[in-house]
Amino acid sequence: MFTFLSHFTGDTASGALLLSFAIILCAFLLEDFATVIVGVLAADGFISVPIALLSLYIGIAIGDTTLYSLGWIARTHPRLAHYIDHDFTAPFRSWLGNRYAFTVFSGHFVPGLRFTTFVASGFFRCPLSTYIPMAIAGGLILEATLFSVSYWFGSLTSGWVGPARWGIAGAFLLILFFIGRHNLLAYHAKKNELDSA
């Protein structure tokens, strides 16, 4: 992997630009995964920390904007437009409206919440004046924290663990996934319990 990255990035500005573009694309698709990997790569010296963070933030901002826009565009589709004021979506719309700023802010922190909340924000045309600062703040805080922990992990383990640390980083990502999955299943079980009571 290191040989591939060395050839991929090279020692030229175009190599750094290409790696930066790849980070933006990965952060757009899978922000947490990309942040952990880029943190370790920055600790190895494959990319400078400022360029890595800037690339991550650009990718996350593009992703957040795309999700909001996806909801905005979905609203114009005739088959989906009737759900805007439908009884089926009224409870969710009311819930989102009452907790909008906090929900958008926490969208980056709770697995699965980002997609649904950000798309629903566009679908229900929630105010961009609240959406943009809250999405940016949540993304900056989470990604700075994840990047710092990953960078620290990469710096600490580069000498004594070597290539095995990629497996450890992968295990960390799996743990995050299973924690999010557990929380989601617990939420659904509690919701079903309350609905049946």
C-alpha positions, 0 to 999 in steps of 0.5 A: 500500500505504501509503495502504491501511495508513494507512486500515486503522490510522487514528489510533485505538486500534481501528486499532492493535488491528486491525493487531495482530490481523492481525499475530497471524493472519499470524504464526500462518500464516507466521511468518518472512514476517510478521516481515520485513514487520512489521519494515519496517512498524515502521520506517515507524512504522505500528506501535510496536515493542513492540506489533509484537513482542508481536503476533508472539510471540502469533501464534507461540505460538498457532501452536506450540500449534496444531501440537502440539494437531493432533498430539495430536488426530490420535493419537485418529483410528482410521486414524492411531492404529495408527502410534503404535507401528508399525515404520514410525514407530519410527525417527523416534520414537526419533530424536525422543526422543533429540534432543527438546529440541534438535529442538524448539528448532531447529524454528523455524530449519530450514525444514520442521522446525517443522511435522513436529516440532511435530505429531509431538511432539503425536502421540507425546505428548512431554512438554510440560514440554520442548516449551513452553520449547524452542519459546518459546526458539527462536521468541523468538530467531529472531523477535527476530533477524529482526525486528531485521534487518528493522527495521534494513533498513526504517530504513536504506532508507526514505529512499533506496530508497523503495517498491523496498525491498518488492521487496528484502524479498521477494527476501530471503524468496525467498532464505531459501526457496531456501536451505531448499529446497536444504538439504532436497534435499541432506539427501534426496540424502544420505539416499538415498545412505546408504540405497542403500549 
